[in-house]
Amino acid sequence: MAKTPEISEGVAIEANQRLRAALRKGGRGDLASSLLIESKRGYLYIAEANGSPVCRLRYTGAMDDWDLQMFKWSTERYDTGGDFMFDGGTLEECIGAAIGGYQL
């Protein structure tokens, strides 16, 4: 796997806005206002309001191409082996797959 680029403040802000807009557009305004989204190094970490991890999105260097890594409670780690049927795409596709995967 290629080195994960750092996420700049501008990319983090735009990604946060796009993720929340996608949730609102999909009728999930409750999640748009309650999900925690935090940028650390080359990842966006997404968690429920209580801090329970949902997934992380690995930045590839392009705003429309992110790798989705769901949090696996069975191992308490993020899935990097492709156990989930969807492994990445746009921010909007990733958040849709993540909330569908956990039925949030």
C-alpha positions in Angstrom: 0.0 0.0 0.0 1.3 3.4 -0.9 2.2 5.9 1.8 -0.8 7.7 3.2 -0.6 11.5 2.5 -1.2 13.9 5.4 -4.7 15.6 5.5 -4.4 19.3 5.4 -6.7 21.5 7.4 -8.5 22.6 4.2 -9.1 19.0 3.1 -10.3 18.1 6.6 -12.8 21.0 6.6 -14.1 20.2 3.1 -14.4 16.5 3.9 -16.3 17.2 7.1 -18.7 19.4 5.3 -19.3 16.9 2.5 -19.8 14.0 4.8 -22.4 15.9 6.9 -24.1 17.3 3.7 -24.4 13.7 2.4 -26.0 12.5 5.6 -28.5 15.4 5.6 -29.3 14.8 1.9 -29.9 11.1 2.7 -32.4 12.0 5.4 -30.0 11.4 8.3 -29.7 14.8 9.8 -29.6 13.2 13.2 -26.2 11.6 12.3 -25.0 14.7 10.4 -25.2 16.6 13.7 -24.0 13.8 16.1 -21.2 11.9 14.4 -17.7 12.7 15.5 -15.3 13.3 12.6 -11.6 13.7 13.5 -8.6 14.1 11.2 -5.4 12.3 12.4 -2.4 12.1 10.1 -3.8 10.5 6.8 -7.2 9.4 8.1 -10.6 10.7 9.0 -11.9 8.8 12.0 -15.7 8.6 12.3 -17.4 7.7 15.5 -20.8 7.7 17.1 -21.6 10.5 19.6 -20.6 8.3 22.5 -17.2 7.8 21.0 -17.8 4.3 19.6 -15.7 3.9 16.4 -17.6 3.3 13.1 -14.9 3.6 10.5 -11.9 5.5 9.2 -11.3 6.9 5.8 -7.8 6.8 4.4 -6.9 9.8 2.3 -5.3 8.8 -1.0 -4.4 12.4 -2.0 -7.6 12.9 -4.1 -10.8 14.3 -2.7 -13.0 11.9 -4.6 -11.0 8.7 -3.8 -10.9 7.5 -0.2 -10.4 4.0 1.3 -13.0 2.8 3.7 -11.9 0.8 6.7 -14.7 -0.3 8.9 -14.1 -0.8 12.6 -14.4 -4.6 13.5 -15.6 -5.1 17.0 -14.6 -8.8 16.8 -10.9 -7.7 16.7 -11.2 -4.1 17.9 -9.2 -3.0 14.9 -10.0 -1.3 11.6 -10.4 -3.7 8.6 -7.5 -3.3 6.2 -7.9 -6.8 4.7 -11.1 -6.1 2.7 -13.6 -8.1 4.7 -16.4 -5.7 3.8 -17.9 -5.7 0.3 -17.2 -1.9 -0.2 -13.7 -0.7 0.3 -13.7 2.9 -1.0 -14.8 5.6 -3.3 -16.1 9.2 -2.8 -16.7 10.5 0.7 -20.5 10.3 0.0 -20.2 6.6 -1.1 -18.1 5.8 1.9 -20.3 7.3 4.5 -23.3 5.6 2.9 -21.6 2.3 3.1 -20.5 2.8 6.7 -23.9 3.8 8.1 -25.5 0.9 6.1 -22.9 -1.5 7.4 -23.7 -0.7 11.0 -27.3 0.1 10.4 -26.9 3.5 12.2 
